[in-house]
Structure formats: C-alpha cells, structure tokens
Amino acid sequence: MSSRLRINDSPTPITQTAIVGGKRQVIWHCPIHLTWRNMLDRGSGGLSRRPSYNDVTVAAEWYTFSTFKAWHDQNYTDGLHLDKDLKVLGNTEYGPETCLYVSTRVNGFLVSCLKPRVDHPVGVFLRKDVFRSKPYSCQVWVEGRQKMLGAYSTAQEAHAKWQAIKATEALRLASEECNVEVRWSLIRLAERLISDIESNQETIIRK
C-alpha cells in the first residue's frame, strides 16, 4: 500500500450531515471527492479484495485533491466514468496523461475486457461438460448482454473470435462517440485487436 499522503485541500466542505432518526448521518458527499478517494484506494492497494489493482499506481500530483479537481473540471460531463485503460493500452497508472472520462457504454465495454483468469486468454472459457472435442467457448458482452459463441478446439481459436467481435464493437462505439480523444482511442484499440489476430497474439486490454 502506498504511504504517500493524501492532501484534501478543498476550500469548501466535502460532506453535509443531518440528524436522521436521532443520529447524525452524511446526507451528501462531494461526488468529485468520492471519485478522487475511490481512485486513490484502487491505486494504493486500498481495495485488497481486488487483486487486479495490486500493480496500479497514481501519479504524484493526483494525491492533491485540488490538482485532480482541476483536471476533472476540464474533462468531466454528467454520467461519465474515470478510466485508465483506454488511452494507453496496458497502462497501470492513474494520471492526467493516461486517463479519460468515458461513457457508461464504453466503460462497460472495457470492463468486459478484464482478464478473468491466468490459465486462458481473455474471453475464453473451458466447457468440458458440453463440448468434448471442442471444449473452448468464446464469451462476450455486446450491448449489455452476455453471449456465448461457438465451440473451438483451442483457446487461441476462441480468443481470436473474441478479438474480432471486440474490434467490431470498438469501431461501432467509436462511430457513436462525440469525444474526439475517446473516439480515436477506440479506433486504435480496434486496430490493435486486428493486428493481434493477424500475428496470433493475445490481447490484454485491462489487467
């Protein structure tokens, strides 16, 4: 866990409290501060129940709330989610040069790229009970729905199918995206997926 000091230098209160049922409770928490706090938890080992964050760090300047808030105010619109994975593939640091705010749909697309286990490529599942000769299946999330596609002899074949579907989905999301930086990041991701298919390489988008 990082020992770096978190500096909350907000000039205004970040919470409001009230007496509810005879007890004082927090009835409002500044949403920017919540985003900042949750990011620091992910980047400093605070979420020990999430092993995927073990190697995640936070840029030094973002340990100061006002610095993060200045970046947030320039980049945020209602309903967006802080993301560290799309702009720089394989990135493990939250910071102003590596992060974007993305829509719920793009965030869901990236969440579905999380590598679930170490024994198979992302998007690949072993189904010995169903397909004896072709035990591998491809699992994807498309437009919010989970789909199991096909039966494959090898994990590599199933992963290639996943890559092709995700490349198509990335291009579709890019065509609907208003934020230019997010749009081009999605296009670059699609190009990476296609390149990995051609070179028979595993694609790891989000660790």
SEKOLSE-518317 format. One record per residue (C-alpha): x, y, z; residue number from 1. Coordinates in pm, whole numbers, m for minus. Example, Ala and Ser with C-alpha at 12.3 -4.5 7.8 and 13.67 -1.06 7.14 Angstrom:
# residues 2
{rec {1230,m450,780},1}
{rec {1367,m106,714},2}
# end
This chain:
# residues 207
{rec {0,0,0},1}
{rec {128,346,m86},2}
{rec {240,562,206},3}
{rec {203,884,8},4}
{rec {m2,1146,192},5}
{rec {m341,1234,50},6}
{rec {m390,1609,55},7}
{rec {m753,1714,73},8}
{rec {m720,2089,18},9}
{rec {m1081,2155,m77},10}
{rec {m1174,2513,24},11}
{rec {m1533,2402,90},12}
{rec {m1678,2114,294},13}
{rec {m1684,1782,108},14}
{rec {m1975,1642,311},15}
{rec {m2301,1758,463},16}
{rec {m2460,1592,765},17}
{rec {m2802,1595,926},18}
{rec {m2979,1429,1217},19}
{rec {m3173,1131,1083},20}
{rec {m3358,906,1326},21}
{rec {m3177,1062,1616},22}
{rec {m2833,1001,1464},23}
{rec {m2606,1230,1266},24}
{rec {m2553,1092,918},25}
{rec {m2381,1204,600},26}
{rec {m2655,1312,359},27}
{rec {m2426,1444,83},28}
{rec {m2070,1371,m23},29}
{rec {m1900,1575,m294},30}
{rec {m1903,1344,m600},31}
{rec {m1566,1473,m721},32}
{rec {m1411,1391,m386},33}
{rec {m1568,1044,m399},34}
{rec {m1416,982,m741},35}
{rec {m1078,1104,m613},36}
{rec {m1094,892,m298},37}
{rec {m1201,577,m484},38}
{rec {m925,625,m740},39}
{rec {m664,658,m466},40}
{rec {m798,344,m299},41}
{rec {m758,150,m623},42}
{rec {m413,293,m683},43}
{rec {m268,242,m337},44}
{rec {m375,m109,m250},45}
{rec {m676,12,m56},46}
{rec {m903,m236,m233},47}
{rec {m723,m550,m124},48}
{rec {m1024,m757,m228},49}
{rec {m946,m668,m590},50}
{rec {m616,m837,m682},51}
{rec {m633,m682,m1030},52}
{rec {m539,m349,m870},53}
{rec {m224,m476,m699},54}
{rec {5,m310,m955},55}
{rec {m199,7,m1004},56}
{rec {m47,341,m903},57}
{rec {m148,708,m904},58}
{rec {55,998,m1042},59}
{rec {210,1202,m762},60}
{rec {22,1522,m849},61}
{rec {m315,1350,m818},62}
{rec {m260,1284,m448},63}
{rec {m360,1650,m409},64}
{rec {m737,1691,m440},65}
{rec {m730,2039,m599},66}
{rec {m499,1918,m877},67}
{rec {m726,1626,m959},68}
{rec {m1032,1851,m941},69}
{rec {m880,2098,m1189},70}
{rec {m834,1815,m1441},71}
{rec {m1179,1679,m1362},72}
{rec {m1347,2015,m1421},73}
{rec {m1188,2038,m1768},74}
{rec {m1282,1685,m1874},75}
{rec {m1598,1571,m1698},76}
{rec {m1959,1585,m1808},77}
{rec {m2252,1423,m1630},78}
{rec {m2263,1044,m1628},79}
{rec {m1902,973,m1729},80}
{rec {m1662,729,m1562},81}
{rec {m1291,772,m1489},82}
{rec {m1086,526,m1697},83}
{rec {m713,449,m1709},84}
{rec {m714,167,m1966},85}
{rec {m834,302,m2300},86}
{rec {m594,587,m2376},87}
{rec {m277,385,m2310},88}
{rec {m324,10,m2351},89}
{rec {m169,m186,m2067},90}
{rec {m144,125,m1852},91}
{rec {m136,80,m1474},92}
{rec {m122,443,m1355},93}
{rec {m399,692,m1292},94}
{rec {m282,1035,m1402},95}
{rec {m359,1333,m1626},96}
{rec {m162,1189,m1919},97}
{rec {m319,843,m1908},98}
{rec {m682,889,m1805},99}
{rec {m1005,976,m1981},100}
{rec {m1365,1017,m1879},101}
{rec {m1576,769,m2075},102}
{rec {m1946,693,m2114},103}
{rec {m2121,407,m1936},104}
{rec {m2128,210,m2262},105}
{rec {m1754,250,m2323},106}
{rec {m1681,172,m1959},107}
{rec {m1890,m144,m1985},108}
{rec {m1702,m243,m2298},109}
{rec {m1371,m206,m2113},110}
{rec {m1494,m387,m1802},111}
{rec {m1585,m682,m2022},112}
{rec {m1221,m693,m2135},113}
{rec {m1100,m774,m1784},114}
{rec {m881,m1083,m1787},115}
{rec {m1070,m1321,m1555},116}
{rec {m806,m1586,m1502},117}
{rec {m444,m1672,m1580},118}
{rec {m494,m2010,m1749},119}
{rec {m686,m1887,m2056},120}
{rec {m679,m1574,m2274},121}
{rec {m941,m1311,m2202},122}
{rec {m1286,m1401,m2333},123}
{rec {m1213,m1776,m2336},124}
{rec {m1382,m2033,m2116},125}
{rec {m1338,m2407,m2087},126}
{rec {m1661,m2608,m2116},127}
{rec {m1558,m2972,m2092},128}
{rec {m1904,m3079,m1986},129}
{rec {m2060,m2953,m2309},130}
{rec {m1805,m2985,m2589},131}
{rec {m1580,m3287,m2553},132}
{rec {m1388,m3247,m2880},133}
{rec {m1414,m2866,m2888},134}
{rec {m1406,m2765,m2522},135}
{rec {m1339,m2393,m2557},136}
{rec {m1603,m2125,m2592},137}
{rec {m1592,m1751,m2653},138}
{rec {m1783,m1528,m2410},139}
{rec {m1851,m1165,m2497},140}
{rec {m2063,m877,m2373},141}
{rec {m2231,m694,m2659},142}
{rec {m2463,m400,m2592},143}
{rec {m2501,m503,m2230},144}
{rec {m2575,m870,m2294},145}
{rec {m2357,m1172,m2233},146}
{rec {m2322,m1408,m2527},147}
{rec {m2151,m1747,m2555},148}
{rec {m2034,m1800,m2909},149}
{rec {m1921,m2122,m3071},150}
{rec {m1712,m2420,m2975},151}
{rec {m1340,m2432,m3052},152}
{rec {m1065,m2689,m3038},153}
{rec {m810,m2449,m2891},154}
{rec {m810,m2149,m2660},155}
{rec {m633,m1949,m2932},156}
{rec {m921,m2004,m3177},157}
{rec {m1177,m1892,m2920},158}
{rec {m969,m1587,m2831},159}
{rec {m939,m1489,m3198},160}
{rec {m1318,m1492,m3222},161}
{rec {m1337,m1271,m2913},162}
{rec {m1081,m1032,m3062},163}
{rec {m1277,m1000,m3387},164}
{rec {m1603,m928,m3205},165}
{rec {m1441,m672,m2974},166}
{rec {m1274,m497,m3269},167}
{rec {m1612,m461,m3441},168}
{rec {m1769,m335,m3119},169}
{rec {m1488,m83,m3062},170}
{rec {m1540,61,m3411},171}
{rec {m1915,81,m3354},172}
{rec {m1865,269,m3028},173}
{rec {m1614,499,m3198},174}
{rec {m1867,587,m3469},175}
{rec {m2111,697,m3198},176}
{rec {m1860,879,m2978},177}
{rec {m1863,1260,m2951},178}
{rec {m1536,1296,m2759},179}
{rec {m1258,1303,m3019},180}
{rec {m992,1164,m2787},181}
{rec {m1213,874,m2679},182}
{rec {m1312,809,m3041},183}
{rec {m954,783,m3163},184}
{rec {m858,571,m2862},185}
{rec {m1132,324,m2956},186}
{rec {m1013,317,m3317},187}
{rec {m656,250,m3203},188}
{rec {m786,m31,m2984},189}
{rec {m970,m187,m3279},190}
{rec {m651,m166,m3486},191}
{rec {m457,m335,m3205},192}
{rec {m710,m617,m3185},193}
{rec {m695,m676,m3561},194}
{rec {m315,m668,m3556},195}
{rec {m308,m921,m3272},196}
{rec {m539,m1154,m3467},197}
{rec {m308,m1138,m3768},198}
{rec {1,m1208,m3557},199}
{rec {m171,m1472,m3341},200}
{rec {m108,m1268,m3025},201}
{rec {m322,m1246,m2712},202}
{rec {m478,m906,m2649},203}
{rec {m479,m778,m2292},204}
{rec {m672,m453,m2263},205}
{rec {m745,m435,m1894},206}
{rec {m550,m639,m1639},207}
# end
